[in-house]
Amino acid sequence: MLYFMSSEVIADTYSRKIMLLKTLDSIIDFSKASSQLSIVLYLI
């Protein structure tokens, strides 16, 4: 039972890390897109 609980906690932590990585990834994508947009607007 204790082992089951610990593995559940590990899985929860793992999924949270994946969520965090996805969030960071989307933030980076957004910043790249906005910087490209600002360059385009600057060129116009």
N, CA, C and O atoms as a printed pandas DataFrame, in Angstrom:
     atom_number atom_name residue_name chain_id  residue_number  x_coord  y_coord  z_coord
0              1         N          MET        A               1    0.836   -1.205    0.000
1              2        CA          MET        A               1    0.000    0.000    0.000
2              3         C          MET        A               1    0.870    1.253    0.000
3              4         O          MET        A               1    0.601    2.216   -0.718
4              5         N          LEU        A               2    1.900    1.220    0.808
5              6        CA          LEU        A               2    2.792    2.372    0.903
6              7         C          LEU        A               2    3.506    2.594   -0.429
7              8         O          LEU        A               2    3.679    3.725   -0.881
8              9         N          TYR        A               3    3.918    1.474   -1.047
9             10        CA          TYR        A               3    4.594    1.556   -2.347
10            11         C          TYR        A               3    3.655    2.137   -3.408
11            12         O          TYR        A               3    4.058    2.949   -4.241
12            13         N          PHE        A               4    2.401    1.702   -3.354
13            14        CA          PHE        A               4    1.408    2.191   -4.313
14            15         C          PHE        A               4    1.228    3.697   -4.174
15            16         O          PHE        A               4    1.178    4.426   -5.165
16            17         N          MET        A               5    1.131    4.150   -2.924
17            18        CA          MET        A               5    0.956    5.582   -2.679
18            19         C          MET        A               5    2.164    6.360   -3.187
19            20         O          MET        A               5    2.006    7.409   -3.812
20            21         N          SER        A               6    3.365    5.859   -2.924
21            22        CA          SER        A               6    4.568    6.581   -3.334
22            23         C          SER        A               6    4.665    6.653   -4.860
23            24         O          SER        A               6    5.075    7.673   -5.413
24            25         N          SER        A               7    4.285    5.564   -5.536
25            26        CA          SER        A               7    4.333    5.583   -6.999
26            27         C          SER        A               7    3.285    6.548   -7.553
27            28         O          SER        A               7    3.502    7.176   -8.590
28            29         N          GLU        A               8    2.153    6.664   -6.862
29            30        CA          GLU        A               8    1.109    7.601   -7.282
30            31         C          GLU        A               8    1.631    9.030   -7.157
31            32         O          GLU        A               8    1.415    9.862   -8.038
32            33         N          VAL        A               9    2.317    9.301   -6.055
33            34        CA          VAL        A               9    2.882   10.631   -5.823
34            35         C          VAL        A               9    3.929   10.950   -6.888
35            36         O          VAL        A               9    3.985   12.069   -7.400
36            37         N          ILE        A              10    4.756    9.959   -7.217
37            38        CA          ILE        A              10    5.779   10.146   -8.249
38            39         C          ILE        A              10    5.118   10.451   -9.591
39            40         O          ILE        A              10    5.560   11.342  -10.316
40            41         N          ALA        A              11    4.066    9.715   -9.919
41            42        CA          ALA        A              11    3.358    9.935  -11.177
42            43         C          ALA        A              11    2.747   11.331  -11.201
43            44         O          ALA        A              11    2.765   12.000  -12.233
44            45         N          ASP        A              12    2.204   11.774  -10.062
45            46        CA          ASP        A              12    1.598   13.098   -9.963
46            47         C          ASP        A              12    2.658   14.171  -10.185
47            48         O          ASP        A              12    2.432   15.129  -10.924
48            49         N          THR        A              13    3.801   14.012   -9.553
49            50        CA          THR        A              13    4.892   14.972   -9.708
50            51         C          THR        A              13    5.360   15.001  -11.152
51            52         O          THR        A              13    5.642   16.066  -11.701
52            53         N          TYR        A              14    5.440   13.824  -11.766
53            54        CA          TYR        A              14    5.883   13.705  -13.148
54            55         C          TYR        A              14    4.926   14.430  -14.089
55            56         O          TYR        A              14    5.356   15.158  -14.984
56            57         N          SER        A              15    3.620   14.225  -13.880
57            58        CA          SER        A              15    2.640   14.876  -14.745
58            59         C          SER        A              15    2.661   16.386  -14.539
59            60         O          SER        A              15    2.443   17.146  -15.482
60            61         N          ARG        A              16    2.924   16.825  -13.304
61            62        CA          ARG        A              16    3.020   18.266  -13.056
62            63         C          ARG        A              16    4.225   18.851  -13.771
63            64         O          ARG        A              16    4.162   19.962  -14.298
64            65         N          LYS        A              17    5.328   18.102  -13.790
65            66        CA          LYS        A              17    6.524   18.573  -14.491
66            67         C          LYS        A              17    6.252   18.682  -15.982
67            68         O          LYS        A              17    6.692   19.631  -16.630
68            69         N          ILE        A              18    5.521   17.703  -16.531
69            70        CA          ILE        A              18    5.172   17.738  -17.951
70            71         C          ILE        A              18    4.297   18.954  -18.239
71            72         O          ILE        A              18    4.494   19.644  -19.240
72            73         N          MET        A              19    3.325   19.217  -17.355
73            74        CA          MET        A              19    2.460   20.380  -17.518
74            75         C          MET        A              19    3.291   21.653  -17.503
75            76         O          MET        A              19    3.074   22.553  -18.313
76            77         N          LEU        A              20    4.240   21.726  -16.584
77            78        CA          LEU        A              20    5.095   22.903  -16.461
78            79         C          LEU        A              20    5.934   23.087  -17.718
79            80         O          LEU        A              20    6.084   24.201  -18.221
80            81         N          LEU        A              21    6.479   21.979  -18.221
81            82        CA          LEU        A              21    7.285   22.046  -19.440
82            83         C          LEU        A              21    6.448   22.503  -20.630
83            84         O          LEU        A              21    6.904   23.301  -21.449
84            85         N          LYS        A              22    5.217   21.990  -20.720
85            86        CA          LYS        A              22    4.334   22.400  -21.809
86            87         C          LYS        A              22    4.023   23.886  -21.700
87            88         O          LYS        A              22    3.995   24.596  -22.705
88            89         N          THR        A              23    3.789   24.356  -20.472
89            90        CA          THR        A              23    3.496   25.770  -20.260
90            91         C          THR        A              23    4.685   26.626  -20.655
91            92         O          THR        A              23    4.530   27.643  -21.330
92            93         N          LEU        A              24    5.882   26.211  -20.230
93            94        CA          LEU        A              24    7.095   26.941  -20.592
94            95         C          LEU        A              24    7.288   26.943  -22.098
95            96         O          LEU        A              24    7.687   27.951  -22.682
96            97         N          ASP        A              25    7.002   25.811  -22.722
97            98        CA          ASP        A              25    7.133   25.688  -24.168
98            99         C          ASP        A              25    6.202   26.660  -24.879
99           100         O          ASP        A              25    6.604   27.325  -25.834
100          101         N          SER        A              26    4.961   26.742  -24.417
101          102        CA          SER        A              26    4.006   27.640  -25.057
102          103         C          SER        A              26    4.377   29.099  -24.806
103          104         O          SER        A              26    4.158   29.951  -25.667
104          105         N          ILE        A              27    4.939   29.391  -23.629
105          106        CA          ILE        A              27    5.383   30.753  -23.331
106          107         C          ILE        A              27    6.529   31.136  -24.265
107          108         O          ILE        A              27    6.564   32.246  -24.795
108          109         N          ILE        A              28    7.466   30.204  -24.461
109          110        CA          ILE        A              28    8.599   30.452  -25.357
110          111         C          ILE        A              28    8.103   30.637  -26.787
111          112         O          ILE        A              28    8.557   31.537  -27.493
112          113         N          ASP        A              29    7.169   29.783  -27.213
113          114        CA          ASP        A              29    6.593   29.912  -28.552
114          115         C          ASP        A              29    5.925   31.266  -28.713
115          116         O          ASP        A              29    6.072   31.919  -29.747
116          117         N          PHE        A              30    5.189   31.690  -27.685
117          118        CA          PHE        A              30    4.488   32.970  -27.733
118          119         C          PHE        A              30    5.479   34.125  -27.824
119          120         O          PHE        A              30    5.268   35.067  -28.587
120          121         N          SER        A              31    6.557   34.054  -27.051
121          122        CA          SER        A              31    7.544   35.134  -27.081
122          123         C          SER        A              31    8.254   35.187  -28.432
123          124         O          SER        A              31    8.567   36.266  -28.935
124          125         N          LYS        A              32    8.507   34.008  -29.016
125          126        CA          LYS        A              32    9.109   33.972  -30.352
126          127         C          LYS        A              32    8.164   34.601  -31.366
127          128         O          LYS        A              32    8.576   35.410  -32.197
128          129         N          ALA        A              33    6.892   34.220  -31.289
129          130        CA          ALA        A              33    5.906   34.736  -32.229
130          131         C          ALA        A              33    5.757   36.243  -32.069
131          132         O          ALA        A              33    5.677   36.959  -33.067
132          133         N          SER        A              34    5.719   36.735  -30.843
133          134        CA          SER        A              34    5.541   38.166  -30.622
134          135         C          SER        A              34    6.774   38.946  -31.061
135          136         O          SER        A              34    6.650   40.064  -31.560
136          137         N          SER        A              35    7.968   38.368  -30.882
137          138        CA          SER        A              35    9.172   39.064  -31.334
138          139         C          SER        A              35    9.213   39.118  -32.858
139          140         O          SER        A              35    9.632   40.122  -33.434
140          141         N          GLN        A              36    8.778   38.036  -33.514
141          142        CA          GLN        A              36    8.708   38.036  -34.977
142          143         C          GLN        A              36    7.685   39.057  -35.451
143          144         O          GLN        A              36    7.901   39.759  -36.439
144          145         N          LEU        A              37    6.566   39.132  -34.735
145          146        CA          LEU        A              37    5.522   40.084  -35.090
146          147         C          LEU        A              37    6.039   41.510  -34.943
147          148         O          LEU        A              37    5.769   42.357  -35.795
148          149         N          SER        A              38    6.778   41.783  -33.875
149          150        CA          SER        A              38    7.307   43.130  -33.671
150          151         C          SER        A              38    8.327   43.487  -34.743
151          152         O          SER        A              38    8.411   44.640  -35.166
152          153         N          ILE        A              39    9.108   42.494  -35.186
153          154        CA          ILE        A              39   10.069   42.734  -36.270
154          155         C          ILE        A              39    9.317   43.070  -37.556
155          156         O          ILE        A              39    9.691   43.995  -38.276
156          157         N          VAL        A              40    8.258   42.315  -37.839
157          158        CA          VAL        A              40    7.451   42.561  -39.036
158          159         C          VAL        A              40    6.825   43.947  -38.966
159          160         O          VAL        A              40    6.847   44.689  -39.948
160          161         N          LEU        A              41    6.266   44.301  -37.812
161          162        CA          LEU        A              41    5.652   45.619  -37.652
162          163         C          LEU        A              41    6.696   46.717  -37.786
163          164         O          LEU        A              41    6.411   47.787  -38.323
164          165         N          TYR        A              42    7.894   46.457  -37.302
165          166        CA          TYR        A              42    8.981   47.432  -37.395
166          167         C          TYR        A              42    9.380   47.643  -38.857
167          168         O          TYR        A              42    9.661   48.766  -39.275
168          169         N          LEU        A              43    9.400   46.548  -39.630
169          170        CA          LEU        A              43    9.777   46.646  -41.042
170          171         C          LEU        A              43    8.717   47.373  -41.861
171          172         O          LEU        A              43    9.036   48.041  -42.845
172          173         N          ILE        A              44    7.461   47.244  -41.454
173          174        CA          ILE        A              44    6.377   47.943  -42.157
174          175         C          ILE        A              44    6.515   49.430  -41.861
175          176         O          ILE        A              44    5.714   50.232  -42.343
